[in-house]
Amino acid sequence: MIDQQQNPPGRRNASEGLDEARLRQRAIGVKLRQMFDEVVNEPVPDEFLDILRRADSGKPSGER
């Protein structure tokens, strides 16, 4: 029978560490996508839309 080496308590082998790092990266990616989607779906403030309309019309900022 072949004895399997066991890591001392509190130590992990390299593949366990890689798996944990991948899971952490995946969780971070999911959270970033959720945050991005929330920002994209936020309404644009009226003041900003007004600035964009004035810029598109070519009028100076003092005129309306």
C-alpha positions in Angstrom: 0.0 0.0 0.0 1.3 3.5 -0.9 1.1 6.0 1.9 -0.1 9.4 0.8 1.8 12.3 2.2 -0.3 14.6 4.3 0.5 18.3 4.8 1.1 19.4 8.3 -2.0 21.1 9.9 -2.6 24.6 8.5 -0.7 24.0 5.3 -2.2 23.3 1.9 -0.8 21.7 -1.2 -0.2 23.8 -4.3 -3.3 22.6 -6.2 -5.6 23.5 -3.3 -4.1 27.0 -3.2 -4.6 27.4 -7.0 -8.2 26.2 -6.8 -8.9 28.7 -4.0 -7.2 31.5 -6.0 -9.3 30.7 -9.1 -12.5 30.6 -7.0 -11.6 34.0 -5.5 -10.9 35.5 -9.0 -14.1 34.1 -10.3 -16.1 35.6 -7.4 -14.4 39.0 -8.0 -15.2 38.8 -11.7 -18.9 38.1 -10.9 -19.1 41.0 -8.5 -17.4 43.4 -10.9 -19.8 42.5 -13.7 -22.8 43.0 -11.3 -21.4 46.5 -10.3 -20.8 47.4 -13.9 -24.4 46.4 -14.9 -25.7 48.5 -12.0 -23.8 51.6 -13.1 -24.8 51.1 -16.8 -28.4 51.0 -15.8 -28.4 54.1 -13.6 -30.3 57.0 -15.1 -28.3 59.9 -16.6 -28.8 63.1 -14.5 -30.9 65.8 -16.2 -28.1 68.4 -15.7 -25.7 66.2 -17.7 -28.2 65.6 -20.5 -28.7 69.4 -20.7 -24.9 69.9 -21.0 -24.8 67.3 -23.8 -27.8 68.9 -25.6 -26.1 72.3 -25.5 -22.8 70.8 -26.8 -24.6 69.1 -29.7 -26.4 72.3 -30.6 -23.2 74.3 -30.8 -24.5 77.1 -28.6 -22.2 78.7 -26.0 -22.9 77.6 -22.4 -24.4 81.0 -21.5 -27.2 80.8 -24.1 -30.2 78.4 -24.1 
